[in-house]
Amino acid sequence: MPLPEELAPVRIAPATWRDFRDVLALERVCFENDSWPWIDVMAALTFPEAVRLKAQTPRPPGGDGPEAHGANGSRSIGFVFGDRNRGKGLGWIASIGVHPAYQRRGVGTRLLAACERSLATPQVRLTLRPSNTAARRVYDAAGYVEIARLERYYRDGEDGIVMEKLIG
């Protein structure tokens, strides 16, 4: 399937509190029952030292509404939040999501790589569901390895897989 024309210029940029509505909408679309509460999204967008990035495409000519650009009505199509502990040399990918209409097109891979660079730590970890096989393939391809399982980590009782990548 050819990529939509608007995906060609996907740009990764810093996210701020001004992106709150877009990121909250993406969080809810991407994670449904596991989405973060609004206060956690706002915290991730404002905490010092946190890494917060968004993936954007330009608005299509002649339209700003949801019908003109994706179901979330914004030009933001993805986001990533990272947390770093420089003292331990450890970064965490706290949340990463790409709007379903733009998944499997490299956007998540680009967000992940940009977050790793911004974290600037020798180790990066993340947690995912065993059932999220698409994300698992992205993380495997990016060099992450499984290091632990967290029993009943998610609200519905599914375990969490902790993965880690050593950088550099």
N, C-alpha and C positions, 0 to 999 in steps of 0.2 A: 504494500500500500504506500503510495507516495506521501511524503510529509506535506501537511498544509503549508501554504506559502508563508503564513504568519509565524511558523515555527523557525524558519531560517534564521531570523535575527534574535533568538532567545538571548536575553541578557541576564546575568546574575548580578544583583546589586544589594547593597545593605538594606535591611528592613528596619523601620522605626515604628514608634507608637502611631504614626500617621497611617501605617498599613494595617492597623488593628482589625478593622472590619473585613478587609480582604483575607487576611491570614486566618481570622476566626472562621470565616465562611469556608475556606479551604480545609482547615482542620476538621470541621464538621462533615464536609463532603468526603474527605479522604478516610476518616476514621469512625464515622457514625457513632456507634455505642462506646467507643474508646476515646472519643475526642476530649481534649482538655477543657476544663471549665474556662470561661472568659477571663477570670482573674489570673489564671496561670499563663494564658496567652499574652495578656498585657504585661505580666511580670517578665516573660521571656523577651518581650520587645523593649523592655526598659532597664533590666538589671545591668549594672556595670560589668564589664569583662565578658559578658555573654556574646556569643557569635549568633547573629541573626541575619539571614540572607533570604532573598526572594528571587524567583525566576519570573521574568516578564517577557511578554511579546507586545509589540506595538498595537495600539487599537486599530481596528480595521477602518479604512476610509468611510466616512459618512455614518459612523455609529459609535455610541458610547454605552448603550443599554445592554442588558444581559443577552438579548437575542442577537446582538452584533458581535459579542465576544464571550463565548463560553457560559456555562451555567452559573458561575459565581458572579457574573456581571462586572468583572474587573479584568485588567490586563495582567494581574498576577496569576500565574499558573502553578506555582510551587513555592515551597519555603523549606528552610532548615533552621533549627535551633541547636546551638552547641554550647557546652559549658566546659570551662577549662579550670584545672587545678594545676597551676604552674609549679607549685611546690612539689607535687607528686609527679609532674611531667605527664599528666593524664588528661585527656579530653573525652567528653561524652557527646555523642550525637543524641540529643534529648528527643527530638522529633524531626521527621522529614516526611514531606508529603507532596505529591504531584496530583493535580486535578485529574480524575479518571479519563477525561477526554484527551489528555496529553501524555498519558503513561506509555511506557515501552517505546519511547522515542529519544532516550538519552538525557532527558531533563533531570531525573533523579541522580544519575551518574555525575552530571555536571555540578549539581548542588552539593553532593557528597564530597567531591574533590575540592570544591571551593571552601567548604566548611573545614575540611582537614587542613588546608593551607592556612586558613584564618585562625584555627585553634593553635597551630604552631607548637604542638606537643609531640613528644616521641611515641606516645601511645594514644590510640583513639579506640573507644569502646562504644557499643550500641546494643540495644535489646530489641528483639523482634519475636513475633509469634512463629512457632513452627509451621503453622498453616499458611504463612505469607511466603509462598515459594518464589513469587516474582521478586520480592525484595531480597530474599536469600540469594538468588542468582546474581543480583547486582552486587551484593556485599562479597560474595565468593569471588567474583570477577575483579573486584577492587582490592583483593588481598586480605580480607578479613577471615579469621578462623574462629571457630566455636571454642569458647574457653569454659563455659559453665551453663547450667540450666537453673532457672528459678522456678520452683514449684508453684503452681497456681498464681502466677504473677499478674495475669490480666483479670479484669472484673468478672468475666464469665468462667474463670477457673483454668483457662489454658495456660500452659507453662510459658515462660519467656526464655529465649536463647540469648545468652550474652556472647557477643563476638568482639574480637579485638584485632587491631592492625598495628603493627610496629612500623613507624614512619622513619625513613632515612636510614 
